[in-house]
Amino acid sequence: MTETKIGVIGGSGLYEMPGLQNAEWITVDSPWGAPSDQLLTGVLDGVPMAFLPRHGRGHVHSPSTVPYRANIDALKRLGVTDVISVSACGSFREEMAPGDFVVVDQFIDRTFAREKSFFGTGCVAHVSVAHPVCSRLAAACAAAADTAGIRVHRGGTYLAMEGPQFSTRAESVMYRDVWRADVIGMTNMPEAKLAREAELCYASVAMITDYDSWHVGHGTVDLAEIIRILTGNARKGQEMVASLATALGSGRAPCPDGCDHALEGAILTAPDKRDPALIARLDAVAGRVL
């Protein structure tokens, strides 16, 4: 058994946790650049936790400029074992209504302006993301949402768009009716892929704020309405995370899905051909296998 340390990546309200003991904002240096912000560390119900504002306090990063690699690297350096992504999203399903939570289990990645891997020239690696979410952690998130009295949907496909603009109606209809996505957002990719490369268990909780633009009865996305629902969702998110700390507990067995060994056999570059500068940057992410 190892010690559980939960990392939560989310927005305002998701790092202001009632009951967080020994709370302290700390700076974590990363060779991949500066993370989005300092990280709030502390202990909740006996479980060490770290909260990272994805867009930075005051929302300074757009979805395209979030330093995803630095964020995941910083969490890994802190000793985080389990990463919970909490983010706002639009819904393509009538039954997945604003205010509901969806524990995502699949992704369609439509982003194109972001660095998506820690690896590259000088150290090539290929990890599997066929099942990009840790099933153990996803189940714990769903159970924690239930405990907090939140209407939660287990399973769903998250379409990650580049943004920052919302979808056209034609795109929204295609994503819903042709591609069969369930929710849409702008931030879970490449976050989930990078977490897998860093051998971190990752689960995504999508907090629904709107019906995107496919729904004839709801018109276009209304930012003011989104913010109103976000405020309520932030409170629910706090309650879910508080329940999650209790559900996971402080002791942690190896991941049954193998998330914590995702780099086994994944690095293809011969040792004598590896770029020393890149290898040095990979000390936290891939130090176990390098």
Salt bridges, closest charged atoms under 4 A:
ASP37 OD1 - ARG57 NH2 2.77
ASP73 OD2 - ARG77 NE 2.58
ASP82 OD1 - ARG136 NH2 2.40
ASP82 OD2 - ARG252 NE 2.85
GLU94 OE1 - HIS215 NE2 3.03
ASP100 OD2 - ARG151 NH1 2.62
ASP100 OD2 - HIS153 NE2 2.89
ASP109 OD2 - LYS116 NZ 3.02
ASP109 OD2 - LYS193 NZ 2.84
ASP146 OD2 - ARG154 NH2 2.40
GLU162 OE2 - ARG114 NE 2.97
ASP177 OD1 - ARG176 NH1 2.84
ASP182 OD1 - ARG93 NE 3.12
GLU191 OE2 - ARG54 NE 3.04
GLU199 OE2 - ARG288 NH2 2.72
GLU225 OE2 - ARG228 NH2 2.66
GLU239 OE2 - ARG235 NH1 3.20
ASP260 OD2 - ARG252 NH1 3.96
ASP260 OD1 - HIS261 ND1 3.22
GLU264 OE2 - ARG288 NH1 2.94
ASP283 OD1 - ARG77 NH2 2.53
